[in-house]
Every structure is written in structure tokens, then in C-alpha cells.
Amino acid sequence: MRFGEQRPGRDLDVLVLGDVNPDLVLADAELDVVFGQAERLVGDAGLTIGGSGAIMACAAARLGLRTAIAGVVGDDLFGEFMVCSLQERGVDTSGVVVDGALRTGVTVVLARGEDRAILTYPGAIGAMSAERVDTGLLGRARHVHVASYFLQTGLAAGLPGLLAAARGTGASTSVDPNWDPSGGWNGGLRELLPHVDLLLPNAVEVCRIAGLEDPAAAAQELAGRGSLVAVKLGAGGAIAAEAEHGLISAPAPGGIEPVDTVGAGDTFDAGLLAGLAAGESVEDALALACACGTLSTRGAGGTDAQPTLEEARSLRDSH
């Protein structure tokens, strides 16, 4: 795929339409949950930037992309924490709506080694809608990225028109579906694909969406609908399928001992867009994305270990 056109007035590389909620991360190698009012101690805890959209926006800004985010938060401490934290990382938050009638969502992440359990209170996440997207921001962006498609229930209905309008002005588009708590694995996503240049699921998600058991076959089936499909395989790297070019693969670089995999997929998304924005081939951009995702696991939480572009390229090129 080709990254969105650079035109006069386009001073943003990426506009993220996404969830803006914190993560409370509890981490321990032996973490287990026991009910019956039993108290357990864990090795680490922290309140960090959460939400696929917010983490991806931070990663994109860290990689040097001019980034803005549009979402909804409540008029509360969690919302204030998120807006301030995003601004500190260079993300334009002028598109974040503060709605006093709502409470900011929050996710509790139970991290045990490379595995995790995720408990989310959606709060304001579902209140995001196409009408709440600042059209001025939309017109300034070379690329529009939609995060947490299945959580943003209020946004889904207006997305086809929104993405079609963006593409009509020369912008490119992407969607990271993330997990579908409803188990339906559609919610309008299949109908949206003709307006999506890049689909960014993981191996389980792509199989559920396509209704197939093999990630490569699932990616190729969805790519036939018009999108470049890049599938995150964790320690197995990534594959990408494009209708006219077949299947491409990239390994995950070694030498990095993972501390926490929270946000690795969102940082992968940002790395792929950074590579494409720089004019790299899909193959090179996919390898850059794998390097970005790998480096992000060096520290706890979704954003603290996100790499610079120089770091990611160095790791990619060394492998």
C-alpha cells in the first residue's frame, strides 16, 4: 500500500481514532487470582497509558510521526491523567472530547510473563462517534488509524463514510480490530474493509474474522477484499498478505528478553506505518514493525519502552 499523500495543510502524519483509557497493570511471574477474599501479593503495579489507540499514538509520536488522537474521556482523574500523559509524549489531544456525563474507561491487566488477562470497564470508549471527530483534524492527516474497532461501538456505524471521505482526499486508512468481547467478529468490519488500506489483526483475530483456522489463509482471504493485511504473530514475527503480491513474512528479532508484552501490538502498528510513511517497501516496513513491537517489551506497561526510529532500524538492520 502507499501511505497517504502529503499536501498543503496536511501537518499531521497520523490521526488515531481510538480508546483513551488508563491501564492498571499488576505483574508477577506467579500471578494467580483467587476468590474468597484471599489477598495475594504481586511483584509490580503501575497506572500507565492504556487503550490501544492511546498506546499506538504514543508509539507513532516516539517514532517521529506527527500524531493526533480523537477519542472521548470523562471529566475525571483518569481522563485528566490520560490527556496530560499523551501531551507529555508529543501527541496532539485537541481531538479528545471531555464529556462530564461519562466516566473514563479503565483496563486492569494481569500480567504473568508473556501472558496476560485483561479486564476492561469501557466507560466513555463506546461514546466515540463519527460526529465527534474533528473534521479539521481529519483534513490535516495523511493517514487515519482506527484502534479497538470492536470496543468503539458508537463509531462503527459512521466509519464507512468517514474513511471514504479521508481516502477521497488522498489519505490512507488502517484498522486494528483488537479482541471482540461479543464473540461475533464482524460488527460491520467486513463491510468496512473496502475503505481500509491496512488491516492489523493478530493471529487469533484474523482467524476469527475470516472464519478460518490458518492465519496465513485467513490473511489472504481478507486481503482479497482490498486491504493489505498484516498479521502479528508475537515471537513468530509477522506476515502480510496483499491480493496482488501474495504473502510476505518477517521474523521477530532476537536478543531482547521480554519484560511485559502489553502494547507490543500497538507499537507494531506504529512501526509499520512509520516504515510506509518513509517510503519503505512492505517487506522492510513489516520488519521494522517487528523490531518496534519487540523493543516495546523491554519494560513494564505499554509505552515506557517504546523505541525511537533509530533504535528500531538498528535492531532490524542488525538481523
MARKOLZA-520783 format. One line per 3 residues: number of its first residue (from 1); their letters; for each residue z, y, x of N, C-alpha, C, CB. Coordinates in steps of 0.1 Angstrom, whole numbers. Glycine has a CB too. Layout:
! MARKOLZA-520783
NUM> A> Z:Y:X:Z:Y:X:Z:Y:X:Z:Y:X ~ ...
END
This chain:
! MARKOLZA-520783
1> MRF> 0:-12:8:0:0:0:0:12:9:12:0:-10 ~ -4:24:3:-4:36:10:7:45:5:-17:43:9 ~ 15:51:14:26:59:10:20:72:3:35:63:22
4> GEQ> 28:78:-6:23:90:-13:18:101:-5:35:95:-21 ~ 9:108:-11:2:119:-4:11:131:0:-10:124:-12 ~ 8:137:11:15:150:15:7:161:10:17:151:30
7> RPG> 13:169:1:6:181:-5:15:193:-4:2:178:-20 ~ 9:205:-5:17:217:-5:28:217:-16:8:230:-7 ~ 40:220:-13:51:220:-22:58:207:-23:45:223:-36
10> RDL> 53:197:-16:60:184:-15:69:183:-3:49:172:-15 ~ 81:188:-5:90:189:6:100:177:6:97:202:6 ~ 98:167:-3:107:155:-3:98:143:0:114:154:-16
13> DVL> 103:134:8:96:122:11:99:112:0:100:116:25 ~ 112:111:-4:116:101:-14:126:107:-24:123:89:-7 ~ 123:105:-37:132:107:-48:137:94:-53:126:116:-59
16> VLG> 150:92:-53:156:80:-58:161:82:-72:167:75:-48 ~ 157:73:-81:163:73:-95:173:62:-95:152:72:-106 ~ 186:65:-95:194:53:-93:209:55:-97:194:50:-79
19> DVN> 216:45:-94:231:44:-98:239:51:-87:235:30:-99 ~ 248:60:-91:256:68:-82:271:64:-85:253:83:-84 ~ 276:54:-79:290:50:-82:296:44:-69:290:40:-94
22> PDL> 309:45:-68:315:41:-55:317:25:-55:328:48:-53 ~ 319:20:-44:323:6:-42:337:5:-36:313:-2:-32 ~ 345:-2:-43:358:-6:-37:356:-20:-31:370:-6:-48
25> VLA> 356:-20:-17:353:-32:-10:366:-39:-5:343:-30:1 ~ 369:-51:-9:380:-59:-4:374:-70:4:389:-64:-16 ~ 378:-71:17:371:-81:25:382:-89:33:362:-74:35
28> DAE> 379:-102:33:387:-111:41:379:-124:43:401:-114:34 ~ 380:-130:54:373:-143:57:378:-154:48:374:-147:72 ~ 390:-153:43:395:-164:35:398:-159:21:409:-169:41
31> LDV> 391:-149:17:393:-142:4:392:-152:-8:384:-130:2 ~ 401:-152:-17:401:-160:-29:408:-153:-40:406:-175:-26 ~ 404:-155:-52:411:-149:-63:419:-159:-71:400:-142:-72
34> VFG> 431:-156:-73:440:-165:-81:446:-157:-92:451:-171:-72 ~ 444:-162:-105:451:-155:-116:465:-161:-118:442:-157:-129 ~ 472:-156:-128:486:-160:-130:495:-150:-123:488:-174:-125
37> QAE> 491:-138:-121:499:-127:-115:503:-131:-100:511:-125:-123 ~ 494:-138:-94:497:-141:-80:491:-131:-71:491:-155:-76 ~ 499:-125:-62:494:-115:-53:489:-121:-40:505:-104:-50
40> RLV> 477:-117:-36:471:-121:-23:469:-109:-14:458:-129:-26 ~ 470:-111:-1:467:-100:8:453:-102:14:478:-100:20 ~ 446:-91:17:433:-92:22:433:-84:35:422:-86:13
43> GDA> 423:-87:44:423:-81:57:418:-66:58:414:-89:66 ~ 410:-62:48:405:-49:48:401:-44:34:392:-48:57 ~ 402:-31:32:398:-25:19:393:-11:22:411:-24:10
46> GLT> 384:-6:14:379:7:15:371:12:3:370:8:28 ~ 372:25:0:364:31:-10:352:37:-3:372:42:-18 ~ 340:33:-7:328:37:0:317:41:-10:323:26:10
49> IGG> 306:47:-4:295:50:-12:289:37:-18:284:57:-4 ~ 287:36:-31:282:24:-37:270:27:-46:293:17:-45 ~ 265:17:-53:253:19:-61:241:17:-53:253:32:-68
52> SGA> 232:8:-57:220:5:-49:212:18:-46:211:-4:-57 ~ 211:27:-56:204:39:-55:210:48:-44:203:47:-68 ~ 223:50:-45:230:59:-35:230:54:-21:245:61:-40
55> IMA> 232:40:-20:231:34:-6:217:36:-1:235:20:-7 ~ 207:33:-9:193:34:-4:190:49:0:183:29:-15 ~ 195:58:-8:192:72:-5:199:76:9:198:82:-16
58> CAA> 211:71:11:217:74:24:210:68:36:232:69:24 ~ 205:56:34:197:49:44:184:57:47:194:35:40 ~ 177:61:37:165:68:38:167:81:46:158:71:25
61> ARL> 178:89:42:181:101:49:185:98:64:193:108:42 ~ 192:88:66:196:84:80:184:81:89:205:72:80 ~ 173:76:82:161:72:89:151:84:91:153:61:82
64> GLR> 156:96:86:148:108:88:139:112:76:140:107:100 ~ 140:104:65:132:108:54:139:119:46:129:96:45 ~ 132:129:41:137:139:33:140:133:19:128:152:32
67> TAI> 152:132:15:156:124:4:164:131:-6:164:112:9 ~ 161:129:-19:169:134:-30:173:122:-40:162:145:-38 ~ 183:124:-48:187:114:-57:189:120:-71:199:106:-53
70> AGV> 185:113:-81:187:117:-95:195:106:-102:174:120:-103 ~ 206:109:-108:215:100:-115:225:107:-123:222:90:-105 ~ 235:99:-129:245:105:-137:259:101:-133:243:101:-152
73> VGD> 268:110:-132:282:107:-129:291:114:-140:286:111:-115 ~ 303:110:-141:313:116:-149:319:128:-142:323:107:-154 ~ 326:136:-149:334:147:-143:347:142:-139:335:160:-153
76> DLF> 348:134:-128:360:128:-124:360:126:-109:361:114:-131 ~ 371:120:-104:373:119:-89:362:110:-83:386:113:-86 ~ 358:99:-90:348:90:-85:335:98:-84:346:78:-93
79> GEF> 331:105:-94:319:113:-94:319:123:-83:316:120:-107 ~ 330:130:-81:331:141:-70:330:134:-57:345:148:-72 ~ 337:123:-55:336:115:-42:321:112:-39:344:103:-43
82> MVC> 314:107:-49:300:103:-46:291:115:-43:295:96:-58 ~ 292:125:-50:283:137:-48:286:143:-34:285:148:-59 ~ 299:145:-31:303:150:-17:298:141:-6:318:153:-17
85> SLQ> 300:128:-8:297:118:3:282:118:5:302:105:-1 ~ 274:119:-6:259:119:-4:255:132:3:253:118:-18 ~ 261:143:-1:257:155:6:260:155:21:264:167:-1
88> ERG> 271:149:24:275:148:38:265:140:46:289:142:39 ~ 258:131:40:248:123:46:234:128:45:248:109:41 ~ 233:141:41:220:147:41:211:145:28:212:144:52
91> VDT> 217:139:18:209:137:6:210:148:-4:214:124:-1 ~ 199:153:-9:198:163:-19:204:158:-33:184:169:-21 ~ 215:163:-38:221:158:-50:218:168:-62:236:156:-48
94> SGV> 209:177:-61:207:186:-72:202:179:-84:196:197:-67 ~ 197:167:-83:193:160:-95:203:151:-101:181:151:-91 ~ 216:151:-96:227:144:-102:233:151:-113:237:140:-91
97> VVD> 233:146:-125:239:152:-137:253:148:-138:231:148:-150 ~ 262:158:-140:276:156:-142:279:157:-157:285:166:-134 ~ 282:146:-163:284:146:-178:299:143:-181:276:134:-184
100> GAL> 306:154:-186:320:153:-189:324:143:-199:325:166:-192 ~ 315:139:-207:318:129:-218:318:114:-213:308:130:-229 ~ 314:113:-200:313:99:-194:323:97:-182:299:96:-190
103> RTG> 325:85:-179:332:81:-167:323:75:-156:344:72:-170 ~ 324:79:-144:316:74:-133:319:59:-132:319:81:-120 ~ 308:51:-130:309:37:-128:316:33:-115:295:30:-129
106> VTV> 320:21:-114:326:17:-101:324:2:-100:342:20:-101 ~ 322:-2:-87:320:-17:-84:331:-21:-75:306:-19:-78 ~ 337:-33:-78:346:-39:-69:339:-51:-62:359:-44:-77
109> VLA> 338:-50:-49:331:-60:-41:342:-69:-34:321:-53:-31 ~ 341:-81:-37:350:-91:-30:341:-98:-19:356:-102:-40 ~ 344:-94:-6:335:-98:5:342:-109:13:331:-87:14
112> RGE> 335:-121:14:341:-132:22:330:-136:32:345:-144:13 ~ 331:-132:44:320:-134:54:307:-128:49:318:-150:56 ~ 296:-136:48:283:-132:44:281:-133:29:272:-139:51
115> DRA> 291:-138:22:290:-140:7:299:-129:1:295:-154:3 ~ 296:-126:-12:304:-116:-19:303:-119:-34:299:-102:-16 ~ 313:-115:-41:313:-114:-56:314:-99:-60:326:-122:-62
118> ILT> 307:-96:-71:305:-82:-74:310:-80:-89:291:-77:-72 ~ 319:-71:-91:324:-68:-105:321:-53:-107:339:-71:-106 ~ 313:-50:-117:308:-36:-119:312:-31:-133:293:-35:-117
121> YPG> 319:-20:-134:320:-12:-146:309:-2:-146:335:-5:-147 ~ 299:-3:-155:287:5:-155:290:20:-157:277:1:-165 ~ 299:23:-165:302:38:-168:289:45:-171:309:43:-156
124> AIG> 287:56:-163:276:65:-165:262:60:-161:278:78:-158 ~ 262:48:-155:249:43:-149:239:42:-160:251:29:-143 ~ 242:36:-172:233:34:-182:229:47:-190:238:25:-192
127> AMS> 235:58:-186:232:71:-193:220:78:-187:244:80:-194 ~ 216:73:-175:204:79:-169:192:77:-178:202:74:-155 ~ 184:87:-180:172:86:-188:160:94:-182:174:91:-203
130> AER> 148:91:-186:137:99:-181:138:114:-184:124:94:-187 ~ 144:117:-195:146:131:-199:156:138:-189:151:132:-213 ~ 164:131:-183:174:137:-173:169:138:-159:187:129:-173
133> VDT> 157:134:-157:151:135:-144:145:149:-142:140:124:-141 ~ 149:156:-132:144:170:-130:129:169:-126:152:177:-119 ~ 120:175:-135:106:174:-132:102:182:-120:98:180:-144
136> GLL> 110:192:-116:107:199:-104:109:190:-92:116:211:-103 ~ 120:182:-92:122:173:-81:111:162:-81:136:166:-82 ~ 107:158:-92:97:147:-93:84:152:-87:94:143:-108
139> GRA> 80:165:-89:68:170:-84:69:173:-69:65:183:-91 ~ 81:173:-63:82:176:-49:82:163:-40:95:183:-46 ~ 82:151:-47:84:139:-39:71:132:-37:93:130:-47
142> RHV> 69:127:-24:58:119:-21:60:104:-26:56:118:-6 ~ 72:100:-28:75:87:-33:86:87:-42:77:77:-21 ~ 86:79:-53:96:78:-63:101:63:-63:92:82:-77
145> HVA> 114:62:-60:120:48:-59:130:46:-70:127:46:-45 ~ 129:35:-77:138:32:-88:148:21:-84:131:28:-101 ~ 161:23:-84:170:13:-79:177:7:-92:181:19:-70
148> SYF> 183:-5:-90:191:-11:-101:184:-10:-114:205:-5:-101 ~ 172:-15:-115:164:-14:-127:172:-20:-139:151:-21:-126 ~ 178:-31:-138:184:-38:-149:197:-32:-153:186:-52:-146
151> LQT> 203:-24:-145:215:-16:-149:212:-3:-155:224:-14:-136 ~ 201:3:-152:198:16:-158:190:14:-171:189:24:-148 ~ 198:9:-181:192:6:-194:187:18:-201:203:-1:-203
154> GLA> 192:30:-199:187:42:-206:175:47:-200:198:52:-206 ~ 172:43:-188:160:48:-181:147:40:-183:163:48:-166 ~ 149:27:-187:138:17:-187:127:22:-197:143:4:-191
157> AGL> 130:27:-208:120:30:-218:111:41:-214:127:34:-231 ~ 116:51:-206:108:62:-202:101:60:-189:116:74:-202 ~ 104:49:-182:99:48:-168:84:46:-167:105:36:-162
160> PGL> 77:39:-176:63:38:-175:56:52:-175:57:30:-186 ~ 60:60:-184:54:74:-184:58:82:-172:58:81:-196 ~ 70:81:-167:75:88:-156:67:84:-143:90:86:-154
163> LAA> 66:71:-141:60:66:-129:45:68:-129:63:51:-127 ~ 39:67:-141:24:70:-143:22:85:-139:20:67:-157 ~ 30:94:-144:29:108:-141:30:110:-126:39:116:-149
166> ARG> 40:104:-119:41:106:-105:29:101:-97:54:98:-100 ~ 24:89:-101:12:84:-94:0:92:-97:10:69:-99 ~ 0:98:-109:-12:107:-112:-13:119:-103:-11:111:-126
169> TGA> -2:123:-97:-2:134:-88:-3:130:-73:11:143:-89 ~ -5:117:-71:-7:112:-57:6:106:-51:-12:123:-49 ~ 17:105:-58:29:99:-53:28:84:-54:41:105:-61
172> STS> 35:77:-46:37:63:-47:50:59:-53:35:56:-33 ~ 52:47:-57:64:43:-65:69:29:-61:61:43:-80 ~ 82:27:-62:88:14:-59:99:11:-69:92:13:-45
175> VDP> 102:-2:-71:113:-6:-79:121:-17:-72:109:-11:-93 ~ 134:-16:-71:143:-27:-66:150:-31:-79:153:-22:-55 ~ 147:-43:-84:153:-47:-97:168:-50:-96:146:-59:-102
178> NWD> 173:-55:-85:186:-60:-84:189:-71:-94:196:-48:-85 ~ 201:-74:-96:205:-85:-105:205:-81:-119:219:-90:-101 ~ 201:-90:-128:201:-87:-142:213:-94:-149:188:-92:-149
181> PSG> 224:-86:-152:236:-92:-158:233:-99:-171:246:-82:-159 ~ 222:-95:-178:219:-100:-191:213:-114:-190:210:-91:-199 ~ 208:-117:-179:201:-130:-177:187:-131:-183:209:-141:-183
184> GWN> 182:-120:-188:169:-120:-194:157:-119:-184:168:-109:-204 ~ 159:-111:-173:150:-110:-162:136:-104:-167:148:-123:-155 ~ 137:-95:-176:125:-87:-180:129:-73:-184:117:-94:-192
187> GGL> 133:-71:-196:137:-57:-200:126:-47:-198:149:-53:-192 ~ 114:-51:-199:103:-42:-197:97:-42:-183:107:-29:-201 ~ 103:-49:-174:99:-48:-160:85:-53:-158:108:-56:-151
190> REL> 81:-64:-164:67:-70:-163:57:-60:-167:66:-83:-170 ~ 60:-53:-178:51:-43:-184:50:-30:-175:55:-39:-198 ~ 61:-28:-167:61:-17:-158:53:-19:-145:76:-13:-154
193> LPH> 51:-31:-141:45:-34:-128:32:-27:-126:43:-49:-127 ~ 23:-25:-135:10:-18:-132:13:-4:-127:2:-18:-145 ~ 25:2:-130:28:15:-125:36:15:-112:35:23:-136
196> VDL> 38:3:-106:47:2:-95:38:-3:-83:58:-9:-97 ~ 39:5:-72:32:2:-60:39:-9:-51:29:14:-51 ~ 52:-9:-52:60:-17:-44:72:-23:-51:65:-10:-31
199> LLP> 73:-36:-52:85:-43:-59:93:-49:-48:80:-54:-69 ~ 107:-47:-49:116:-51:-38:127:-60:-42:121:-38:-32 ~ 124:-72:-47:135:-81:-51:140:-89:-39:130:-91:-62
202> NAV> 151:-97:-41:154:-107:-31:149:-120:-36:170:-108:-29 ~ 152:-131:-29:146:-144:-31:149:-149:-45:150:-154:-21 ~ 162:-148:-49:166:-153:-62:160:-144:-73:182:-153:-63
205> EVC> 160:-131:-71:155:-122:-82:140:-124:-84:157:-108:-78 ~ 132:-126:-73:118:-127:-75:115:-140:-83:110:-127:-62 ~ 122:-151:-80:120:-163:-87:124:-162:-102:128:-175:-81
208> RIA> 135:-155:-105:139:-153:-119:129:-145:-127:153:-147:-120 ~ 124:-134:-120:114:-125:-127:101:-132:-130:112:-113:-118 ~ 96:-140:-120:83:-147:-121:84:-160:-129:77:-149:-108
211> GLE> 97:-165:-130:98:-178:-137:93:-190:-128:91:-178:-150 ~ 94:-189:-115:90:-199:-106:102:-202:-96:78:-195:-98 ~ 101:-214:-90:112:-218:-81:110:-214:-66:114:-233:-82
214> DPA> 98:-212:-62:95:-209:-48:93:-194:-46:82:-216:-43 ~ 100:-187:-38:99:-173:-36:85:-168:-32:109:-168:-25 ~ 79:-176:-23:65:-172:-19:55:-172:-31:60:-181:-8
217> AAA> 56:-183:-38:47:-184:-50:50:-173:-60:48:-198:-56 ~ 63:-171:-62:67:-160:-72:62:-147:-67:83:-160:-73 ~ 63:-144:-54:59:-131:-49:43:-129:-51:62:-129:-34
220> QEL> 36:-140:-49:22:-139:-50:18:-138:-65:15:-152:-45 ~ 25:-144:-74:22:-143:-88:24:-129:-93:31:-153:-96 ~ 35:-122:-89:38:-109:-93:29:-99:-86:53:-105:-90
223> AGR> 25:-102:-74:15:-93:-66:2:-93:-74:13:-98:-52 ~ -1:-103:-81:-14:-104:-88:-14:-94:-100:-16:-117:-94 ~ -2:-88:-103:-2:-78:-114:-4:-64:-108:12:-79:-121
226> GSL> -6:-63:-95:-10:-50:-89:0:-44:-79:-11:-40:-100 ~ 11:-50:-77:21:-44:-68:21:-52:-54:35:-45:-74 ~ 25:-45:-44:29:-51:-32:43:-56:-34:28:-42:-19
229> VAV> 46:-69:-32:59:-75:-35:65:-79:-21:58:-87:-44 ~ 76:-72:-18:84:-75:-5:97:-82:-9:86:-62:3 ~ 98:-94:-4:110:-102:-8:120:-103:3:105:-116:-13
232> KLG> 132:-100:1:143:-101:11:149:-115:11:154:-90:8 ~ 149:-121:23:153:-135:24:166:-136:33:143:-143:31 ~ 173:-124:34:186:-125:42:183:-128:56:196:-134:36
235> AGG> 191:-138:61:189:-143:75:175:-149:78:200:-153:79 ~ 168:-152:67:154:-157:69:144:-146:70:151:-165:57 ~ 148:-133:71:138:-123:72:133:-118:59:127:-127:81
238> AIA> 119:-117:58:113:-112:46:99:-117:45:114:-97:45 ~ 93:-117:33:79:-120:31:74:-109:22:77:-134:25 ~ 61:-107:23:54:-97:15:41:-103:10:52:-83:22
241> AEA> 38:-100:-3:26:-105:-9:18:-93:-15:29:-116:-20 ~ 5:-93:-12:-4:-83:-18:-16:-90:-22:-7:-71:-7 ~ -21:-87:-34:-31:-95:-41:-43:-97:-31:-36:-88:-53
244> EHG> -48:-87:-25:-60:-88:-17:-58:-93:-2:-67:-76:-17 ~ -45:-94:2:-42:-97:16:-34:-109:18:-35:-85:23 ~ -30:-116:8:-22:-128:10:-8:-126:14:-28:-137:20
247> LIS> -2:-135:21:13:-135:24:15:-131:38:19:-148:21 ~ 25:-122:40:29:-117:54:44:-121:55:27:-102:56 ~ 48:-124:67:62:-127:69:68:-120:81:65:-142:71
250> APA> 81:-117:81:87:-111:92:101:-117:94:88:-95:90 ~ 105:-120:106:118:-127:109:129:-116:109:118:-134:122 ~ 141:-121:106:153:-112:108:156:-112:123:165:-116:99
253> PGG> 157:-101:130:161:-101:144:175:-107:146:159:-87:150 ~ 176:-114:157:189:-120:161:197:-110:169:187:-133:168 ~ 209:-115:174:217:-107:183:227:-98:176:209:-99:192
256> IEP> 227:-98:163:237:-89:155:246:-98:147:229:-79:146 ~ 259:-97:150:269:-105:143:273:-98:130:282:-108:152 ~ 270:-103:119:272:-96:106:287:-94:103:266:-103:95
259> VDT> 291:-82:99:305:-79:95:305:-79:80:310:-66:101 ~ 295:-73:74:295:-71:59:280:-69:55:304:-58:55 ~ 276:-77:45:262:-76:41:260:-66:29:257:-89:38
262> VGA> 270:-60:24:269:-51:13:259:-40:17:283:-44:9 ~ 249:-37:8:240:-27:11:228:-30:20:246:-15:16 ~ 228:-42:26:217:-46:35:204:-45:28:220:-60:41
265> GDT> 203:-50:16:190:-50:9:185:-36:6:191:-57:-4 ~ 194:-27:3:191:-13:0:186:-6:13:202:-5:-6 ~ 192:-9:24:188:-4:37:175:-9:41:199:-6:48
268> FDA> 172:-22:38:159:-28:40:149:-20:32:159:-43:35 ~ 151:-17:20:142:-9:12:138:4:19:148:-6:-2 ~ 148:11:23:146:24:30:138:22:43:159:31:33
271> GLL> 141:11:50:133:9:62:118:6:60:139:-3:70 ~ 115:-1:49:102:-4:46:94:9:42:101:-14:34 ~ 101:17:34:95:30:30:93:39:43:103:37:20
274> AGL> 103:39:52:101:47:64:89:43:72:114:47:72 ~ 87:30:73:76:25:81:63:29:74:77:10:82 ~ 62:27:61:50:30:54:47:45:54:50:25:39
277> AAG> 58:53:53:56:68:54:51:72:67:69:75:51 ~ 54:65:78:49:68:91:35:63:94:59:63:102 ~ 29:56:84:16:51:85:15:38:92:8:61:93
280> ESV> 26:31:93:26:17:99:19:7:89:40:13:102 ~ 14:-4:95:9:-15:87:20:-21:79:2:-25:95 ~ 17:-28:68:27:-35:60:35:-45:69:20:-43:49
283> EDA> 28:-52:78:35:-61:87:45:-55:96:24:-69:96 ~ 41:-43:102:51:-36:111:62:-30:103:43:-25:119 ~ 59:-25:91:69:-18:82:79:-29:77:63:-11:71
286> LAL> 74:-41:74:83:-52:70:92:-56:81:74:-64:65 ~ 87:-57:93:96:-60:105:106:-49:107:88:-62:117 ~ 102:-36:105:112:-25:106:123:-26:95:104:-12:105
289> ACA> 118:-30:83:128:-31:72:138:-42:75:121:-35:59 ~ 134:-53:81:143:-64:85:153:-59:96:135:-76:90 ~ 148:-51:105:157:-46:115:167:-36:109:149:-38:126
292> CGT> 163:-28:100:172:-19:93:183:-27:85:165:-10:83 ~ 179:-37:77:188:-45:70:198:-52:79:181:-54:61 ~ 193:-57:90:202:-64:99:212:-55:105:194:-71:110
295> LST> 208:-43:110:217:-34:117:228:-29:107:209:-22:122 ~ 224:-28:94:234:-23:85:246:-32:83:227:-20:71 ~ 245:-44:87:256:-54:85:266:-53:96:250:-68:85
298> RGA> 264:-44:106:273:-42:117:287:-38:113:267:-33:127 ~ 288:-31:102:301:-25:98:304:-28:83:302:-10:101 ~ 316:-25:79:320:-27:65:314:-16:56:336:-27:64
301> GGT> 312:-20:44:306:-10:34:291:-9:35:313:3:36 ~ 285:-2:26:271:-2:25:264:9:34:267:1:12 ~ 271:19:39:265:30:46:269:33:60:267:42:38
304> DAQ> 281:29:64:286:33:77:279:28:89:301:28:78 ~ 272:17:88:265:11:99:249:12:98:268:-4:101 ~ 245:21:88:230:22:87:224:28:99:227:31:74
307> PTL> 213:23:103:207:27:116:199:40:115:199:16:122 ~ 197:46:127:186:57:128:173:50:130:189:66:140 ~ 162:57:128:149:52:130:147:47:145:138:62:127
310> EEA> 153:54:154:151:50:168:158:36:170:157:60:177 ~ 170:35:165:177:22:166:170:10:160:191:23:160 ~ 164:13:148:157:2:141:144:-2:148:154:6:127
313> RSL> 137:8:153:125:5:160:127:-2:173:117:18:163 ~ 138:2:180:142:-5:192:145:-20:190:154:2:199 ~ 153:-23:180:156:-37:177:143:-44:173:167:-37:165
316> RDS> 135:-38:164:123:-45:160:114:-48:172:115:-37:150 ~ 112:-38:180:102:-40:191:108:-49:202:99:-26:198 ~ 121:-51:203:127:-60:213:125:-74:208:141:-57:215
319> H> 121:-76:196:119:-90:191:105:-92:187:128:-92:178
END
